[in-house]
């Protein structure tokens, strides 16, 4: 699971494998914008209950970094 959803090395974004590109390509996306994070779930770029849960947690963390 850590390969398909993880925090970026600087911990300021979430890195996922774009599930819509599989199996033809393995494309990694680095996401930090709120609308892009939302769309990743809506457009099925991240799939599966465990991956979505991990993605949501990491997304909340990343978004909390921008709160003043």
N, CA, C and O atoms as a printed pandas DataFrame, in Angstrom:
     atom_number atom_name residue_name chain_id  residue_number  x_coord  y_coord  z_coord
0              1         N          UNK        A               1    0.824   -1.199    0.000
1              2        CA          UNK        A               1    0.000    0.000    0.000
2              3         C          UNK        A               1    0.864    1.258    0.000
3              4         O          UNK        A               1    0.482    2.266   -0.594
4              5         N          UNK        A               2    2.021    1.214    0.655
5              6        CA          UNK        A               2    2.842    2.412    0.761
6              7         C          UNK        A               2    3.317    2.905   -0.603
7              8         O          UNK        A               2    3.664    4.077   -0.753
8              9         N          UNK        A               3    3.334    2.026   -1.589
9             10        CA          UNK        A               3    3.771    2.436   -2.922
10            11         C          UNK        A               3    2.669    3.174   -3.681
11            12         O          UNK        A               3    2.963    4.034   -4.511
12            13         N          UNK        A               4    1.413    2.851   -3.409
13            14        CA          UNK        A               4    0.320    3.466   -4.164
14            15         C          UNK        A               4   -0.167    4.780   -3.555
15            16         O          UNK        A               4   -0.730    5.613   -4.265
16            17         N          UNK        A               5    0.042    4.978   -2.249
17            18        CA          UNK        A               5   -0.342    6.224   -1.571
18            19         C          UNK        A               5    0.713    6.510   -0.514
19            20         O          UNK        A               5    0.984    5.674    0.348
20            21         N          UNK        A               6    1.310    7.702   -0.588
21            22        CA          UNK        A               6    2.317    8.067    0.413
22            23         C          UNK        A               6    2.452    9.586    0.475
23            24         O          UNK        A               6    1.994   10.298   -0.419
24            25         N          UNK        A               7    3.076   10.062    1.524
25            26        CA          UNK        A               7    3.427   11.471    1.601
26            27         C          UNK        A               7    4.671   11.710    0.758
27            28         O          UNK        A               7    5.522   10.830    0.629
28            29         N          UNK        A               8    4.769   12.894    0.193
29            30        CA          UNK        A               8    5.989   13.256   -0.532
30            31         C          UNK        A               8    7.139   13.357    0.467
31            32         O          UNK        A               8    6.914   13.413    1.676
32            33         N          UNK        A               9    8.354   13.380   -0.036
33            34        CA          UNK        A               9    9.513   13.437    0.854
34            35         C          UNK        A               9    9.518   14.680    1.730
35            36         O          UNK        A               9    9.962   14.620    2.877
36            37         N          UNK        A              10    9.031   15.808    1.213
37            38        CA          UNK        A              10    8.976   17.024    2.023
38            39         C          UNK        A              10    7.711   17.095    2.880
39            40         O          UNK        A              10    7.521   18.054    3.629
40            41         N          UNK        A              11    6.854   16.094    2.774
41            42        CA          UNK        A              11    5.605   15.965    3.545
42            43         C          UNK        A              11    4.643   17.124    3.325
43            44         O          UNK        A              11    3.865   17.463    4.216
44            45         N          UNK        A              12    4.693   17.739    2.134
45            46        CA          UNK        A              12    3.789   18.845    1.827
46            47         C          UNK        A              12    2.775   18.483    0.757
47            48         O          UNK        A              12    1.979   19.329    0.352
48            49         N          UNK        A              13    2.790   17.221    0.286
49            50        CA          UNK        A              13    1.835   16.763   -0.712
50            51         C          UNK        A              13    1.671   15.251   -0.595
51            52         O          UNK        A              13    2.441   14.571    0.083
52            53         N          UNK        A              14    0.647   14.750   -1.274
53            54        CA          UNK        A              14    0.368   13.319   -1.289
54            55         C          UNK        A              14    0.725   12.786   -2.670
55            56         O          UNK        A              14    0.373   13.388   -3.685
56            57         N          UNK        A              15    1.421   11.665   -2.705
57            58        CA          UNK        A              15    1.821   11.041   -3.962
58            59         C          UNK        A              15    1.011    9.763   -4.132
59            60         O          UNK        A              15    0.966    8.923   -3.233
60            61         N          UNK        A              16    0.369    9.622   -5.297
61            62        CA          UNK        A              16   -0.434    8.429   -5.576
62            63         C          UNK        A              16   -0.082    7.883   -6.954
63            64         O          UNK        A              16    0.460    8.588   -7.806
64            65         N          UNK        A              17   -0.403    6.611   -7.147
65            66        CA          UNK        A              17   -0.385    6.040   -8.490
66            67         C          UNK        A              17   -1.756    6.320   -9.088
67            68         O          UNK        A              17   -2.775    5.982   -8.486
68            69         N          UNK        A              18   -1.792    6.929  -10.255
69            70        CA          UNK        A              18   -3.058    7.231  -10.932
70            71         C          UNK        A              18   -3.671    5.919  -11.417
71            72         O          UNK        A              18   -3.230    5.343  -12.412
72            73         N          UNK        A              19   -4.692    5.460  -10.701
73            74        CA          UNK        A              19   -5.332    4.187  -10.996
74            75         C          UNK        A              19   -6.031    4.171  -12.351
75            76         O          UNK        A              19   -6.275    3.101  -12.907
76            77         N          UNK        A              20   -6.356    5.350  -12.889
77            78        CA          UNK        A              20   -7.033    5.401  -14.194
78            79         C          UNK        A              20   -6.082    5.074  -15.341
79            80         O          UNK        A              20   -6.532    4.804  -16.454
80            81         N          UNK        A              21   -4.790    5.095  -15.090
81            82        CA          UNK        A              21   -3.800    4.819  -16.133
82            83         C          UNK        A              21   -3.367    3.352  -16.161
83            84         O          UNK        A              21   -2.776    2.890  -17.137
84            85         N          UNK        A              22   -3.666    2.625  -15.084
85            86        CA          UNK        A              22   -3.281    1.210  -15.004
86            87         C          UNK        A              22   -4.161    0.369  -15.908
87            88         O          UNK        A              22   -5.309    0.763  -16.115
88            89         N          UNK        A              23   -3.738   -0.734  -16.456
89            90        CA          UNK        A              23   -2.416   -1.344  -16.340
90            91         C          UNK        A              23   -1.432   -0.887  -17.405
91            92         O          UNK        A              23   -0.280   -1.321  -17.387
92            93         N          UNK        A              24   -1.836   -0.034  -18.325
93            94        CA          UNK        A              24   -0.966    0.367  -19.441
94            95         C          UNK        A              24    0.237    1.183  -18.977
95            96         O          UNK        A              24    1.339    1.018  -19.500
96            97         N          UNK        A              25    0.029    2.067  -17.994
97            98        CA          UNK        A              25    1.089    2.948  -17.519
98            99         C          UNK        A              25    1.071    3.017  -16.004
99           100         O          UNK        A              25    0.034    2.813  -15.374
100          101         N          UNK        A              26    2.222    3.306  -15.427
101          102        CA          UNK        A              26    2.302    3.618  -14.002
102          103         C          UNK        A              26    2.681    5.087  -13.902
103          104         O          UNK        A              26    3.832    5.465  -14.122
104          105         N          UNK        A              27    1.685    5.911  -13.564
105          106        CA          UNK        A              27    1.866    7.356  -13.487
106          107         C          UNK        A              27    1.693    7.794  -12.041
107          108         O          UNK        A              27    0.655    7.533  -11.432
108          109         N          UNK        A              28    2.702    8.459  -11.490
109          110        CA          UNK        A              28    2.622    8.995  -10.133
110          111         C          UNK        A              28    2.159   10.442  -10.193
111          112         O          UNK        A              28    2.647   11.224  -11.009
112          113         N          UNK        A              29    1.219   10.795   -9.330
113          114        CA          UNK        A              29    0.724   12.161   -9.220
114          115         C          UNK        A              29    1.114   12.716   -7.859
115          116         O          UNK        A              29    1.021   12.017   -6.850
116          117         N          UNK        A              30    1.546   13.960   -7.827
117          118        CA          UNK        A              30    1.870   14.646   -6.575
118          119         C          UNK        A              30    0.824   15.734   -6.382
119          120         O          UNK        A              30    0.741   16.681   -7.164
120          121         N          UNK        A              31    0.027   15.587   -5.330
121          122        CA          UNK        A              31   -1.160   16.418   -5.140
122          123         C          UNK        A              31   -1.095   17.195   -3.826
123          124         O          UNK        A              31   -0.691   16.655   -2.796
124          125         N          UNK        A              32   -1.497   18.470   -3.873
125          126        CA          UNK        A              32   -1.569   19.251   -2.637
126          127         C          UNK        A              32   -2.709   20.268   -2.644
127          128         O          UNK        A              32   -3.106   20.754   -1.585
128          129         N          UNK        A              33   -3.234   20.591   -3.809
129          130        CA          UNK        A              33   -4.327   21.554   -3.927
130          131         C          UNK        A              33   -5.638   20.908   -3.477
131          132         O          UNK        A              33   -5.918   19.773   -3.861
132          133         N          UNK        A              34   -6.448   21.603   -2.673
133          134        CA          UNK        A              34   -7.682   20.999   -2.164
134          135         C          UNK        A              34   -8.605   20.433   -3.249
135          136         O          UNK        A              34   -9.139   19.336   -3.089
136          137         N          UNK        A              35   -8.796   21.161   -4.340
137          138        CA          UNK        A              35   -9.704   20.672   -5.380
138          139         C          UNK        A              35   -9.134   19.461   -6.104
139          140         O          UNK        A              35   -9.883   18.577   -6.519
140          141         N          UNK        A              36   -7.827   19.413   -6.258
141          142        CA          UNK        A              36   -7.182   18.273   -6.918
142          143         C          UNK        A              36   -7.240   17.040   -6.012
143          144         O          UNK        A              36   -7.451   15.926   -6.492
144          145         N          UNK        A              37   -7.055   17.235   -4.725
145          146        CA          UNK        A              37   -7.169   16.125   -3.768
146          147         C          UNK        A              37   -8.589   15.554   -3.803
147          148         O          UNK        A              37   -8.771   14.336   -3.824
148          149         N          UNK        A              38   -9.581   16.426   -3.808
149          150        CA          UNK        A              38  -10.981   15.997   -3.883
150          151         C          UNK        A              38  -11.238   15.225   -5.177
151          152         O          UNK        A              38  -11.852   14.159   -5.162
152          153         N          UNK        A              39  -10.764   15.771   -6.287
153          154        CA          UNK        A              39  -10.998   15.133   -7.584
154          155         C          UNK        A              39  -10.311   13.777   -7.706
155          156         O          UNK        A              39  -10.782   12.916   -8.449
156          157         N          UNK        A              40   -9.218   13.573   -6.998
157          158        CA          UNK        A              40   -8.516   12.289   -7.069
158          159         C          UNK        A              40   -9.431   11.148   -6.628
159          160         O          UNK        A              40   -9.387   10.062   -7.206
160          161         N          UNK        A              41  -10.249   11.382   -5.622
161          162        CA          UNK        A              41  -11.213   10.362   -5.181
162          163         C          UNK        A              41  -12.406   10.338   -6.127
163          164         O          UNK        A              41  -12.830    9.269   -6.565
164          165         N          UNK        A              42  -12.943   11.497   -6.440
165          166        CA          UNK        A              42  -14.127   11.584   -7.294
166          167         C          UNK        A              42  -13.896   10.954   -8.668
167          168         O          UNK        A              42  -14.787   10.290   -9.198
168          169         N          UNK        A              43  -12.721   11.154   -9.245
169          170        CA          UNK        A              43  -12.412   10.652  -10.582
170          171         C          UNK        A              43  -11.731    9.280  -10.562
171          172         O          UNK        A              43  -11.230    8.814  -11.586
172          173         N          UNK        A              44  -11.716    8.642   -9.393
173          174        CA          UNK        A              44  -11.181    7.285   -9.199
174          175         C          UNK        A              44   -9.688    7.173   -9.505
175          176         O          UNK        A              44   -9.217    6.121   -9.936
176          177         N          UNK        A              45   -8.950    8.251   -9.281
177          178        CA          UNK        A              45   -7.499    8.177   -9.436
178          179         C          UNK        A              45   -6.890    7.404   -8.274
179          180         O          UNK        A              45   -5.809    6.830   -8.402
180          181         N          UNK        A              46   -7.576    7.390   -7.159
181          182        CA          UNK        A              46   -7.213    6.548   -6.017
182          183         C          UNK        A              46   -8.416    5.648   -5.753
183          184         O          UNK        A              46   -9.548    6.125   -5.676
184          185         N          UNK        A              47   -8.168    4.344   -5.615
185          186        CA          UNK        A              47   -9.268    3.382   -5.490
186          187         C          UNK        A              47   -9.000    2.404   -4.364
187          188         O          UNK        A              47   -7.856    2.156   -3.985
188          189         N          UNK        A              48  -10.089    1.855   -3.838
189          190        CA          UNK        A              48  -10.009    0.846   -2.790
190          191         C          UNK        A              48  -10.129    1.487   -1.423
191          192         O          UNK        A              48   -9.520    2.522   -1.152
192          193         N          UNK        A              49  -10.917    0.865   -0.567
193          194        CA          UNK        A              49  -11.190    1.431    0.757
194          195         C          UNK        A              49   -9.916    1.731    1.551
195          196         O          UNK        A              49   -9.792    2.831    2.088
196          197         N          UNK        A              50   -8.970    0.802    1.646
197          198        CA          UNK        A              50   -7.772    1.128    2.420
198          199         C          UNK        A              50   -6.987    2.299    1.824
199          200         O          UNK        A              50   -6.542    3.182    2.557
200          201         N          UNK        A              51   -6.817    2.310    0.514
201          202        CA          UNK        A              51   -6.067    3.388   -0.138
202          203         C          UNK        A              51   -6.778    4.725    0.021
203          204         O          UNK        A              51   -6.134    5.747    0.261
204          205         N          UNK        A              52   -8.097    4.724   -0.110
205          206        CA          UNK        A              52   -8.859    5.968    0.055
206          207         C          UNK        A              52   -8.731    6.479    1.484
207          208         O          UNK        A              52   -8.586    7.682    1.698
208          209         N          UNK        A              53   -8.784    5.585    2.457
209          210        CA          UNK        A              53   -8.637    5.984    3.865
210          211         C          UNK        A              53   -7.277    6.599    4.141
211          212         O          UNK        A              53   -7.182    7.639    4.792
212          213         N          UNK        A              54   -6.230    5.965    3.653
213          214        CA          UNK        A              54   -4.883    6.485    3.836
214          215         C          UNK        A              54   -4.738    7.813    3.102
215          216         O          UNK        A              54   -4.176    8.768    3.639
216          217         N          UNK        A              55   -5.243    7.869    1.878
217          218        CA          UNK        A              55   -5.193    9.096    1.093
218          219         C          UNK        A              55   -5.915   10.234    1.806
219          220         O          UNK        A              55   -5.403   11.352    1.861
220          221         N          UNK        A              56   -7.091    9.964    2.350
221          222        CA          UNK        A              56   -7.864   10.993    3.050
222          223         C          UNK        A              56   -7.103   11.504    4.274
223          224         O          UNK        A              56   -7.070   12.708    4.526
224          225         N          UNK        A              57   -6.500   10.603    5.024
225          226        CA          UNK        A              57   -5.724   11.019    6.194
226          227         C          UNK        A              57   -4.532   11.888    5.806
227          228         O          UNK        A              57   -4.304   12.941    6.401
228          229         N          UNK        A              58   -3.781   11.446    4.815
229          230        CA          UNK        A              58   -2.650   12.240    4.340
230          231         C          UNK        A              58   -3.113   13.581    3.777
231          232         O          UNK        A              58   -2.456   14.603    3.974
232          233         N          UNK        A              59   -4.247   13.575    3.075
233          234        CA          UNK        A              59   -4.784   14.822    2.510
234          235         C          UNK        A              59   -5.135   15.812    3.604
235          236         O          UNK        A              59   -4.839   17.001    3.490
236          237         N          UNK        A              60   -5.764   15.327    4.661
237          238        CA          UNK        A              60   -6.114   16.211    5.785
238          239         C          UNK        A              60   -4.850   16.800    6.411
239          240         O          UNK        A              60   -4.814   17.981    6.757
240          241         N          UNK        A              61   -3.828   15.982    6.552
241          242        CA          UNK        A              61   -2.559   16.470    7.097
242          243         C          UNK        A              61   -1.975   17.556    6.195
243          244         O          UNK        A              61   -1.599   18.624    6.677
244          245         N          UNK        A              62   -1.896   17.292    4.894
245          246        CA          UNK        A              62   -1.332   18.240    3.940
246          247         C          UNK        A              62   -2.125   19.547    3.957
247          248         O          UNK        A              62   -1.543   20.632    3.948
248          249         N          UNK        A              63   -3.437   19.439    3.982
249          250        CA          UNK        A              63   -4.277   20.640    3.997
250          251         C          UNK        A              63   -4.125   21.423    5.299
251          252         O          UNK        A              63   -4.221   22.651    5.302
252          253         N          UNK        A              64   -3.889   20.716    6.402
253          254        CA          UNK        A              64   -3.711   21.407    7.690
254          255         C          UNK        A              64   -2.450   22.263    7.721
255          256         O          UNK        A              64   -2.361   23.201    8.513
256          257         N          UNK        A              65   -1.486   21.955    6.877
257          258        CA          UNK        A              65   -0.260   22.745    6.835
258          259         C          UNK        A              65   -0.492   24.161    6.315
259          260         O          UNK        A              65    0.303   25.062    6.584
260          261         N          UNK        A              66   -1.570   24.356    5.578
261          262        CA          UNK        A              66   -1.850   25.665    5.005
262          263         C          UNK        A              66   -2.743   26.533    5.880
263          264         O          UNK        A              66   -3.057   27.666    5.516
264          265         N          UNK        A              67   -3.152   26.010    7.031
265          266        CA          UNK        A              67   -3.996   26.787    7.952
266          267         C          UNK        A              67   -3.103   27.720    8.764
267          268         O          UNK        A              67   -2.116   27.293    9.363
268          269         N          UNK        A              68   -3.466   28.994    8.771
269          270        CA          UNK        A              68   -2.658   29.974    9.533
270          271         C          UNK        A              68   -3.065   30.021   10.970
271          272         O          UNK        A              68   -2.494   30.784   11.749
